[in-house]
Amino acid sequence: MGCKAQTANPLTIHNFSLDEMYEENYSLQQIYRIFKQLDKNWKALEPKKIHILEEIYDFLEENYYKCYVCGDYFKDHAFVDENATRQECYSCFTETDFY
């Protein structure tokens, strides 16, 4: 039901729910967009929003990889080495300009 409501009303900081995030009712792109909005002005955030920012950060770190090249979060792909200390998203991995 949460997904239907989200298509009618775009996800914003004001209607973002940690419970919905933990129940995986948001896409990675939606979560990351909210994270970037909060992180952009983190020094001016009220305590409740700082808590949300910290929770989102922890959720992203625990459930997704972070590309060391571009900084975006991503789910794994065929070339992810779980034993490596650094990971690249598929776009950066297949980009040959870095070599």
Biopython code that builds the backbone (N, CA, C, O; Angstrom):
import numpy as np
from Bio.PDB.StructureBuilder import StructureBuilder

atoms = [
    (1, "MET", "N", (0.825, -1.187, 0.000)),
    (1, "MET", "CA", (0.000, 0.000, 0.000)),
    (1, "MET", "C", (0.869, 1.249, 0.000)),
    (1, "MET", "O", (0.485, 2.262, -0.585)),
    (2, "GLY", "N", (2.041, 1.199, 0.649)),
    (2, "GLY", "CA", (2.900, 2.359, 0.706)),
    (2, "GLY", "C", (3.361, 2.816, -0.661)),
    (2, "GLY", "O", (3.506, 4.016, -0.894)),
    (3, "CYS", "N", (3.594, 1.883, -1.569)),
    (3, "CYS", "CA", (4.062, 2.248, -2.898)),
    (3, "CYS", "C", (3.006, 3.018, -3.685)),
    (3, "CYS", "O", (3.350, 3.941, -4.423)),
    (4, "LYS", "N", (1.740, 2.663, -3.546)),
    (4, "LYS", "CA", (0.690, 3.381, -4.266)),
    (4, "LYS", "C", (0.605, 4.823, -3.794)),
    (4, "LYS", "O", (0.428, 5.737, -4.599)),
    (5, "ALA", "N", (0.730, 5.024, -2.498)),
    (5, "ALA", "CA", (0.672, 6.381, -1.965)),
    (5, "ALA", "C", (1.864, 7.200, -2.449)),
    (5, "ALA", "O", (1.743, 8.405, -2.669)),
    (6, "GLN", "N", (3.004, 6.556, -2.613)),
    (6, "GLN", "CA", (4.197, 7.269, -3.025)),
    (6, "GLN", "C", (4.123, 7.729, -4.473)),
    (6, "GLN", "O", (4.700, 8.758, -4.824)),
    (7, "THR", "N", (3.423, 6.983, -5.317)),
    (7, "THR", "CA", (3.335, 7.414, -6.700)),
    (7, "THR", "C", (2.438, 8.641, -6.821)),
    (7, "THR", "O", (2.652, 9.479, -7.697)),
    (8, "ALA", "N", (1.432, 8.754, -5.949)),
    (8, "ALA", "CA", (0.551, 9.919, -5.983)),
    (8, "ALA", "C", (1.244, 11.125, -5.351)),
    (8, "ALA", "O", (1.108, 12.246, -5.843)),
    (9, "ASN", "N", (1.977, 10.905, -4.275)),
    (9, "ASN", "CA", (2.685, 11.973, -3.577)),
    (9, "ASN", "C", (4.176, 11.663, -3.595)),
    (9, "ASN", "O", (4.595, 10.668, -3.003)),
    (10, "PRO", "N", (4.987, 12.482, -4.254)),
    (10, "PRO", "CA", (6.422, 12.215, -4.284)),
    (10, "PRO", "C", (7.013, 12.183, -2.869)),
    (10, "PRO", "O", (6.574, 12.912, -1.980)),
    (11, "LEU", "N", (7.997, 11.339, -2.689)),
    (11, "LEU", "CA", (8.648, 11.217, -1.400)),
    (11, "LEU", "C", (9.475, 12.466, -1.111)),
    (11, "LEU", "O", (10.290, 12.888, -1.932)),
    (12, "THR", "N", (9.257, 13.048, 0.056)),
    (12, "THR", "CA", (10.003, 14.221, 0.496)),
    (12, "THR", "C", (10.520, 13.970, 1.905)),
    (12, "THR", "O", (10.183, 12.966, 2.532)),
    (13, "ILE", "N", (11.327, 14.877, 2.387)),
    (13, "ILE", "CA", (11.815, 14.783, 3.757)),
    (13, "ILE", "C", (10.651, 14.801, 4.738)),
    (13, "ILE", "O", (10.709, 14.164, 5.790)),
    (14, "HIS", "N", (9.596, 15.529, 4.395)),
    (14, "HIS", "CA", (8.462, 15.687, 5.303)),
    (14, "HIS", "C", (7.594, 14.443, 5.421)),
    (14, "HIS", "O", (6.996, 14.212, 6.472)),
    (15, "ASN", "N", (7.511, 13.636, 4.362)),
    (15, "ASN", "CA", (6.688, 12.435, 4.456)),
    (15, "ASN", "C", (7.521, 11.147, 4.485)),
    (15, "ASN", "O", (6.970, 10.053, 4.371)),
    (16, "PHE", "N", (8.836, 11.273, 4.635)),
    (16, "PHE", "CA", (9.722, 10.122, 4.734)),
    (16, "PHE", "C", (9.500, 9.420, 6.068)),
    (16, "PHE", "O", (9.355, 10.071, 7.103)),
    (17, "SER", "N", (9.476, 8.099, 6.041)),
    (17, "SER", "CA", (9.256, 7.305, 7.247)),
    (17, "SER", "C", (10.367, 6.269, 7.393)),
    (17, "SER", "O", (10.619, 5.488, 6.475)),
    (18, "LEU", "N", (11.031, 6.267, 8.553)),
    (18, "LEU", "CA", (12.054, 5.257, 8.807)),
    (18, "LEU", "C", (11.442, 3.860, 8.782)),
    (18, "LEU", "O", (12.055, 2.922, 8.273)),
    (19, "ASP", "N", (10.239, 3.718, 9.328)),
    (19, "ASP", "CA", (9.570, 2.411, 9.319)),
    (19, "ASP", "C", (9.377, 1.902, 7.900)),
    (19, "ASP", "O", (9.622, 0.728, 7.622)),
    (20, "GLU", "N", (8.940, 2.773, 7.004)),
    (20, "GLU", "CA", (8.757, 2.388, 5.604)),
    (20, "GLU", "C", (10.095, 2.006, 4.971)),
    (20, "GLU", "O", (10.163, 1.081, 4.162)),
    (21, "MET", "N", (11.151, 2.719, 5.341)),
    (21, "MET", "CA", (12.478, 2.403, 4.816)),
    (21, "MET", "C", (12.902, 1.015, 5.281)),
    (21, "MET", "O", (13.356, 0.202, 4.476)),
    (22, "TYR", "N", (12.755, 0.738, 6.586)),
    (22, "TYR", "CA", (13.156, -0.564, 7.115)),
    (22, "TYR", "C", (12.308, -1.708, 6.561)),
    (22, "TYR", "O", (12.777, -2.843, 6.479)),
    (23, "GLU", "N", (11.077, -1.419, 6.186)),
    (23, "GLU", "CA", (10.216, -2.434, 5.575)),
    (23, "GLU", "C", (10.475, -2.563, 4.076)),
    (23, "GLU", "O", (9.802, -3.323, 3.380)),
    (24, "GLU", "N", (11.457, -1.813, 3.595)),
    (24, "GLU", "CA", (11.894, -1.824, 2.198)),
    (24, "GLU", "C", (10.796, -1.413, 1.232)),
    (24, "GLU", "O", (10.649, -1.990, 0.155)),
    (25, "ASN", "N", (10.026, -0.407, 1.631)),
    (25, "ASN", "CA", (8.979, 0.135, 0.762)),
    (25, "ASN", "C", (9.478, 1.285, -0.108)),
    (25, "ASN", "O", (8.728, 1.813, -0.929)),
    (26, "TYR", "N", (10.735, 1.673, 0.067)),
    (26, "TYR", "CA", (11.336, 2.726, -0.748)),
    (26, "TYR", "C", (12.439, 2.110, -1.596)),
    (26, "TYR", "O", (13.078, 1.140, -1.189)),
    (27, "SER", "N", (12.658, 2.671, -2.763)),
    (27, "SER", "CA", (13.773, 2.226, -3.599)),
    (27, "SER", "C", (15.068, 2.838, -3.078)),
    (27, "SER", "O", (15.051, 3.802, -2.312)),
    (28, "LEU", "N", (16.172, 2.271, -3.498)),
    (28, "LEU", "CA", (17.477, 2.818, -3.146)),
    (28, "LEU", "C", (17.591, 4.261, -3.611)),
    (28, "LEU", "O", (18.132, 5.101, -2.891)),
    (29, "GLN", "N", (17.093, 4.560, -4.799)),
    (29, "GLN", "CA", (17.172, 5.925, -5.323)),
    (29, "GLN", "C", (16.391, 6.900, -4.442)),
    (29, "GLN", "O", (16.858, 8.010, -4.189)),
    (30, "GLN", "N", (15.220, 6.500, -3.978)),
    (30, "GLN", "CA", (14.423, 7.369, -3.109)),
    (30, "GLN", "C", (15.148, 7.628, -1.794)),
    (30, "GLN", "O", (15.224, 8.768, -1.335)),
    (31, "ILE", "N", (15.674, 6.577, -1.196)),
    (31, "ILE", "CA", (16.377, 6.720, 0.080)),
    (31, "ILE", "C", (17.610, 7.598, -0.091)),
    (31, "ILE", "O", (17.864, 8.488, 0.721)),
    (32, "TYR", "N", (18.368, 7.347, -1.141)),
    (32, "TYR", "CA", (19.600, 8.103, -1.361)),
    (32, "TYR", "C", (19.308, 9.567, -1.648)),
    (32, "TYR", "O", (20.066, 10.438, -1.222)),
    (33, "ARG", "N", (18.217, 9.856, -2.364)),
    (33, "ARG", "CA", (17.839, 11.251, -2.630)),
    (33, "ARG", "C", (17.530, 11.979, -1.317)),
    (33, "ARG", "O", (17.981, 13.108, -1.125)),
    (34, "ILE", "N", (16.779, 11.361, -0.423)),
    (34, "ILE", "CA", (16.475, 11.965, 0.874)),
    (34, "ILE", "C", (17.764, 12.135, 1.680)),
    (34, "ILE", "O", (17.973, 13.168, 2.315)),
    (35, "PHE", "N", (18.622, 11.120, 1.652)),
    (35, "PHE", "CA", (19.898, 11.196, 2.361)),
    (35, "PHE", "C", (20.718, 12.391, 1.883)),
    (35, "PHE", "O", (21.251, 13.145, 2.697)),
    (36, "LYS", "N", (20.820, 12.565, 0.565)),
    (36, "LYS", "CA", (21.604, 13.676, 0.023)),
    (36, "LYS", "C", (21.007, 15.025, 0.403)),
    (36, "LYS", "O", (21.742, 15.974, 0.674)),
    (37, "GLN", "N", (19.676, 15.118, 0.425)),
    (37, "GLN", "CA", (19.030, 16.373, 0.813)),
    (37, "GLN", "C", (19.345, 16.710, 2.269)),
    (37, "GLN", "O", (19.652, 17.858, 2.593)),
    (38, "LEU", "N", (19.268, 15.720, 3.133)),
    (38, "LEU", "CA", (19.565, 15.956, 4.546)),
    (38, "LEU", "C", (21.057, 16.227, 4.761)),
    (38, "LEU", "O", (21.426, 17.130, 5.511)),
    (39, "ASP", "N", (21.894, 15.454, 4.111)),
    (39, "ASP", "CA", (23.339, 15.577, 4.290)),
    (39, "ASP", "C", (23.868, 16.915, 3.789)),
    (39, "ASP", "O", (24.849, 17.440, 4.316)),
    (40, "LYS", "N", (23.219, 17.455, 2.781)),
    (40, "LYS", "CA", (23.647, 18.729, 2.186)),
    (40, "LYS", "C", (23.643, 19.865, 3.216)),
    (40, "LYS", "O", (24.530, 20.718, 3.201)),
    (41, "ASN", "N", (22.667, 19.875, 4.090)),
    (41, "ASN", "CA", (22.543, 20.937, 5.095)),
    (41, "ASN", "C", (22.567, 20.380, 6.514)),
    (41, "ASN", "O", (21.833, 20.859, 7.379)),
    (42, "TRP", "N", (23.391, 19.387, 6.759)),
    (42, "TRP", "CA", (23.359, 18.696, 8.049)),
    (42, "TRP", "C", (23.650, 19.609, 9.239)),
    (42, "TRP", "O", (23.152, 19.349, 10.334)),
    (43, "LYS", "N", (24.431, 20.656, 9.061)),
    (43, "LYS", "CA", (24.760, 21.547, 10.183)),
    (43, "LYS", "C", (23.550, 22.332, 10.669)),
    (43, "LYS", "O", (23.507, 22.745, 11.828)),
    (44, "ALA", "N", (22.573, 22.542, 9.804)),
    (44, "ALA", "CA", (21.394, 23.341, 10.165)),
    (44, "ALA", "C", (20.181, 22.477, 10.538)),
    (44, "ALA", "O", (19.095, 23.003, 10.780)),
    (45, "LEU", "N", (20.368, 21.162, 10.584)),
    (45, "LEU", "CA", (19.229, 20.283, 10.859)),
    (45, "LEU", "C", (18.833, 20.299, 12.331)),
    (45, "LEU", "O", (19.671, 20.451, 13.220)),
    (46, "GLU", "N", (17.548, 20.140, 12.560)),
    (46, "GLU", "CA", (17.050, 19.978, 13.931)),
    (46, "GLU", "C", (17.374, 18.549, 14.376)),
    (46, "GLU", "O", (17.598, 17.680, 13.534)),
    (47, "PRO", "N", (17.400, 18.296, 15.685)),
    (47, "PRO", "CA", (17.795, 16.972, 16.198)),
    (47, "PRO", "C", (17.021, 15.794, 15.594)),
    (47, "PRO", "O", (17.610, 14.744, 15.341)),
    (48, "LYS", "N", (15.727, 15.949, 15.362)),
    (48, "LYS", "CA", (14.935, 14.851, 14.785)),
    (48, "LYS", "C", (15.440, 14.501, 13.390)),
    (48, "LYS", "O", (15.534, 13.325, 13.038)),
    (49, "LYS", "N", (15.762, 15.515, 12.599)),
    (49, "LYS", "CA", (16.251, 15.277, 11.241)),
    (49, "LYS", "C", (17.669, 14.702, 11.255)),
    (49, "LYS", "O", (18.026, 13.907, 10.385)),
    (50, "ILE", "N", (18.470, 15.101, 12.233)),
    (50, "ILE", "CA", (19.812, 14.524, 12.368)),
    (50, "ILE", "C", (19.707, 13.035, 12.663)),
    (50, "ILE", "O", (20.471, 12.234, 12.125)),
    (51, "HIS", "N", (18.761, 12.666, 13.518)),
    (51, "HIS", "CA", (18.536, 11.255, 13.830)),
    (51, "HIS", "C", (18.141, 10.487, 12.557)),
    (51, "HIS", "O", (18.635, 9.385, 12.322)),
    (52, "ILE", "N", (17.270, 11.056, 11.756)),
    (52, "ILE", "CA", (16.850, 10.412, 10.502)),
    (52, "ILE", "C", (18.047, 10.260, 9.569)),
    (52, "ILE", "O", (18.226, 9.208, 8.954)),
    (53, "LEU", "N", (18.866, 11.304, 9.461)),
    (53, "LEU", "CA", (20.070, 11.243, 8.628)),
    (53, "LEU", "C", (20.987, 10.111, 9.088)),
    (53, "LEU", "O", (21.491, 9.349, 8.264)),
    (54, "GLU", "N", (21.203, 10.001, 10.386)),
    (54, "GLU", "CA", (22.068, 8.946, 10.919)),
    (54, "GLU", "C", (21.483, 7.561, 10.656)),
    (54, "GLU", "O", (22.219, 6.634, 10.317)),
    (55, "GLU", "N", (20.181, 7.413, 10.808)),
    (55, "GLU", "CA", (19.525, 6.128, 10.558)),
    (55, "GLU", "C", (19.634, 5.741, 9.086)),
    (55, "GLU", "O", (19.898, 4.582, 8.764)),
    (56, "ILE", "N", (19.433, 6.700, 8.204)),
    (56, "ILE", "CA", (19.551, 6.411, 6.770)),
    (56, "ILE", "C", (20.980, 6.022, 6.430)),
    (56, "ILE", "O", (21.207, 5.070, 5.683)),
    (57, "TYR", "N", (21.943, 6.754, 6.975)),
    (57, "TYR", "CA", (23.356, 6.441, 6.726)),
    (57, "TYR", "C", (23.663, 5.003, 7.154)),
    (57, "TYR", "O", (24.264, 4.240, 6.397)),
    (58, "ASP", "N", (23.250, 4.641, 8.359)),
    (58, "ASP", "CA", (23.490, 3.286, 8.856)),
    (58, "ASP", "C", (22.819, 2.245, 7.974)),
    (58, "ASP", "O", (23.406, 1.205, 7.676)),
    (59, "PHE", "N", (21.586, 2.525, 7.556)),
    (59, "PHE", "CA", (20.851, 1.603, 6.688)),
    (59, "PHE", "C", (21.582, 1.403, 5.365)),
    (59, "PHE", "O", (21.725, 0.272, 4.900)),
    (60, "LEU", "N", (22.042, 2.483, 4.763)),
    (60, "LEU", "CA", (22.764, 2.391, 3.493)),
    (60, "LEU", "C", (24.067, 1.602, 3.659)),
    (60, "LEU", "O", (24.389, 0.742, 2.839)),
    (61, "GLU", "N", (24.799, 1.900, 4.715)),
    (61, "GLU", "CA", (26.077, 1.223, 4.947)),
    (61, "GLU", "C", (25.902, -0.270, 5.198)),
    (61, "GLU", "O", (26.750, -1.068, 4.800)),
    (62, "GLU", "N", (24.818, -0.651, 5.850)),
    (62, "GLU", "CA", (24.590, -2.060, 6.188)),
    (62, "GLU", "C", (23.985, -2.858, 5.045)),
    (62, "GLU", "O", (24.156, -4.076, 4.992)),
    (63, "ASN", "N", (23.283, -2.203, 4.128)),
    (63, "ASN", "CA", (22.530, -2.936, 3.116)),
    (63, "ASN", "C", (23.015, -2.763, 1.685)),
    (63, "ASN", "O", (22.562, -3.478, 0.791)),
    (64, "TYR", "N", (23.916, -1.838, 1.456)),
    (64, "TYR", "CA", (24.372, -1.564, 0.096)),
    (64, "TYR", "C", (25.878, -1.363, 0.088)),
    (64, "TYR", "O", (26.495, -1.128, 1.127)),
    (65, "TYR", "N", (26.457, -1.460, -1.100)),
    (65, "TYR", "CA", (27.862, -1.123, -1.292)),
    (65, "TYR", "C", (27.958, 0.352, -1.638)),
    (65, "TYR", "O", (27.024, 0.935, -2.187)),
    (66, "LYS", "N", (29.098, 0.949, -1.310)),
    (66, "LYS", "CA", (29.344, 2.337, -1.694)),
    (66, "LYS", "C", (30.521, 2.356, -2.653)),
    (66, "LYS", "O", (31.596, 1.835, -2.356)),
    (67, "CYS", "N", (30.296, 2.963, -3.803)),
    (67, "CYS", "CA", (31.339, 3.034, -4.829)),
    (67, "CYS", "C", (32.442, 3.993, -4.370)),
    (67, "CYS", "O", (32.169, 5.139, -4.012)),
    (68, "TYR", "N", (33.678, 3.515, -4.383)),
    (68, "TYR", "CA", (34.779, 4.382, -3.951)),
    (68, "TYR", "C", (35.147, 5.406, -5.021)),
    (68, "TYR", "O", (35.870, 6.358, -4.729)),
    (69, "VAL", "N", (34.669, 5.233, -6.255)),
    (69, "VAL", "CA", (34.976, 6.170, -7.324)),
    (69, "VAL", "C", (34.002, 7.345, -7.323)),
    (69, "VAL", "O", (34.417, 8.502, -7.265)),
    (70, "CYS", "N", (32.688, 7.039, -7.388)),
    (70, "CYS", "CA", (31.702, 8.117, -7.511)),
    (70, "CYS", "C", (30.952, 8.408, -6.211)),
    (70, "CYS", "O", (30.308, 9.451, -6.094)),
    (71, "GLY", "N", (31.028, 7.499, -5.232)),
    (71, "GLY", "CA", (30.386, 7.727, -3.940)),
    (71, "GLY", "C", (28.936, 7.301, -3.861)),
    (71, "GLY", "O", (28.324, 7.427, -2.800)),
    (72, "ASP", "N", (28.361, 6.800, -4.946)),
    (72, "ASP", "CA", (26.968, 6.361, -4.928)),
    (72, "ASP", "C", (26.849, 4.985, -4.284)),
    (72, "ASP", "O", (27.787, 4.187, -4.298)),
    (73, "TYR", "N", (25.685, 4.731, -3.727)),
    (73, "TYR", "CA", (25.391, 3.413, -3.169)),
    (73, "TYR", "C", (24.764, 2.550, -4.251)),
    (73, "TYR", "O", (24.083, 3.060, -5.141)),
    (74, "PHE", "N", (24.992, 1.236, -4.177)),
    (74, "PHE", "CA", (24.451, 0.324, -5.174)),
    (74, "PHE", "C", (24.301, -1.071, -4.581)),
    (74, "PHE", "O", (24.946, -1.421, -3.593)),
    (75, "LYS", "N", (23.424, -1.865, -5.218)),
    (75, "LYS", "CA", (23.327, -3.283, -4.881)),
    (75, "LYS", "C", (24.441, -3.979, -5.627)),
    (75, "LYS", "O", (25.019, -3.420, -6.559)),
    (76, "ASP", "N", (24.744, -5.195, -5.221)),
    (76, "ASP", "CA", (25.868, -5.852, -5.879)),
    (76, "ASP", "C", (25.562, -6.184, -7.339)),
    (76, "ASP", "O", (24.406, -6.226, -7.761)),
    (77, "HIS", "N", (26.619, -6.415, -8.085)),
    (77, "HIS", "CA", (26.534, -6.826, -9.478)),
    (77, "HIS", "C", (27.509, -7.974, -9.667)),
    (77, "HIS", "O", (28.211, -8.345, -8.726)),
    (78, "ALA", "N", (27.566, -8.526, -10.827)),
    (78, "ALA", "CA", (28.344, -9.740, -11.078)),
    (78, "ALA", "C", (29.830, -9.586, -10.768)),
    (78, "ALA", "O", (30.511, -10.583, -10.530)),
    (79, "PHE", "N", (30.342, -8.363, -10.767)),
    (79, "PHE", "CA", (31.773, -8.159, -10.595)),
    (79, "PHE", "C", (32.162, -7.665, -9.201)),
    (79, "PHE", "O", (33.312, -7.281, -8.983)),
    (80, "VAL", "N", (31.228, -7.670, -8.265)),
    (80, "VAL", "CA", (31.543, -7.261, -6.898)),
    (80, "VAL", "C", (32.340, -8.370, -6.232)),
    (80, "VAL", "O", (31.947, -9.536, -6.256)),
    (81, "ASP", "N", (33.458, -7.993, -5.643)),
    (81, "ASP", "CA", (34.274, -8.934, -4.871)),
    (81, "ASP", "C", (34.012, -8.652, -3.402)),
    (81, "ASP", "O", (34.473, -7.642, -2.870)),
    (82, "GLU", "N", (33.278, -9.535, -2.745)),
    (82, "GLU", "CA", (32.906, -9.307, -1.344)),
    (82, "GLU", "C", (34.117, -9.282, -0.417)),
    (82, "GLU", "O", (34.019, -8.790, 0.707)),
    (83, "ASN", "N", (35.247, -9.801, -0.866)),
    (83, "ASN", "CA", (36.454, -9.800, -0.041)),
    (83, "ASN", "C", (37.280, -8.522, -0.219)),
    (83, "ASN", "O", (38.221, -8.282, 0.537)),
    (84, "ALA", "N", (36.937, -7.721, -1.196)),
    (84, "ALA", "CA", (37.678, -6.478, -1.456)),
    (84, "ALA", "C", (37.293, -5.414, -0.421)),
    (84, "ALA", "O", (36.178, -5.415, 0.101)),
    (85, "THR", "N", (38.220, -4.522, -0.138)),
    (85, "THR", "CA", (37.937, -3.445, 0.809)),
    (85, "THR", "C", (37.257, -2.269, 0.138)),
    (85, "THR", "O", (36.594, -1.478, 0.809)),
    (86, "ARG", "N", (37.407, -2.136, -1.168)),
    (86, "ARG", "CA", (36.754, -1.063, -1.919)),
    (86, "ARG", "C", (35.916, -1.680, -3.026)),
    (86, "ARG", "O", (36.279, -2.708, -3.597)),
    (87, "GLN", "N", (34.792, -1.041, -3.322)),
    (87, "GLN", "CA", (33.896, -1.542, -4.358)),
    (87, "GLN", "C", (33.634, -0.451, -5.390)),
    (87, "GLN", "O", (33.692, 0.739, -5.082)),
    (88, "GLU", "N", (33.349, -0.872, -6.604)),
    (88, "GLU", "CA", (32.967, 0.047, -7.663)),
    (88, "GLU", "C", (31.568, -0.315, -8.152)),
    (88, "GLU", "O", (31.245, -1.492, -8.309)),
    (89, "CYS", "N", (30.734, 0.709, -8.392)),
    (89, "CYS", "CA", (29.439, 0.440, -9.010)),
    (89, "CYS", "C", (29.690, -0.040, -10.436)),
    (89, "CYS", "O", (30.792, 0.111, -10.963)),
    (90, "TYR", "N", (28.687, -0.606, -11.045)),
    (90, "TYR", "CA", (28.860, -1.169, -12.384)),
    (90, "TYR", "C", (29.274, -0.099, -13.393)),
    (90, "TYR", "O", (30.102, -0.358, -14.267)),
    (91, "SER", "N", (28.703, 1.103, -13.278)),
    (91, "SER", "CA", (29.056, 2.180, -14.212)),
    (91, "SER", "C", (30.538, 2.525, -14.134)),
    (91, "SER", "O", (31.207, 2.648, -15.160)),
    (92, "CYS", "N", (31.046, 2.680, -12.926)),
    (92, "CYS", "CA", (32.469, 3.013, -12.760)),
    (92, "CYS", "C", (33.355, 1.823, -13.123)),
    (92, "CYS", "O", (34.439, 1.997, -13.680)),
    (93, "PHE", "N", (32.891, 0.618, -12.805)),
    (93, "PHE", "CA", (33.656, -0.584, -13.116)),
    (93, "PHE", "C", (33.850, -0.750, -14.615)),
    (93, "PHE", "O", (34.917, -1.170, -15.064)),
    (94, "THR", "N", (32.820, -0.420, -15.393)),
    (94, "THR", "CA", (32.905, -0.605, -16.840)),
    (94, "THR", "C", (33.451, 0.615, -17.563)),
    (94, "THR", "O", (33.670, 0.562, -18.773)),
    (95, "GLU", "N", (33.675, 1.713, -16.850)),
    (95, "GLU", "CA", (34.235, 2.931, -17.446)),
    (95, "GLU", "C", (35.732, 2.739, -17.616)),
    (95, "GLU", "O", (36.438, 2.505, -16.635)),
    (96, "THR", "N", (36.225, 2.834, -18.831)),
    (96, "THR", "CA", (37.647, 2.583, -19.106)),
    (96, "THR", "C", (38.494, 3.847, -19.017)),
    (96, "THR", "O", (39.718, 3.759, -19.111)),
    (97, "ASP", "N", (37.894, 5.006, -18.843)),
    (97, "ASP", "CA", (38.664, 6.259, -18.795)),
    (97, "ASP", "C", (39.546, 6.352, -17.562)),
    (97, "ASP", "O", (40.465, 7.171, -17.539)),
    (98, "PHE", "N", (39.305, 5.551, -16.541)),
    (98, "PHE", "CA", (40.082, 5.637, -15.309)),
    (98, "PHE", "C", (41.411, 4.906, -15.410)),
    (98, "PHE", "O", (42.250, 5.026, -14.517)),
    (99, "TYR", "N", (41.612, 4.160, -16.469)),
    (99, "TYR", "CA", (42.825, 3.340, -16.560)),
    (99, "TYR", "C", (43.780, 3.858, -17.588)),
    (99, "TYR", "O", (44.848, 3.279, -17.786)),
]
sb = StructureBuilder()
sb.init_structure("model")
sb.init_model(0)
sb.init_chain("A")
sb.init_seg("    ")
for serial, (resi, resn, name, xyz) in enumerate(atoms, 1):
    if name == "N":
        sb.init_residue(resn, " ", resi, " ")
    sb.init_atom(name, np.array(xyz, "f"), 0.0, 1.0, " ", f" {name:<3s}", serial, name[0])
structure = sb.get_structure()
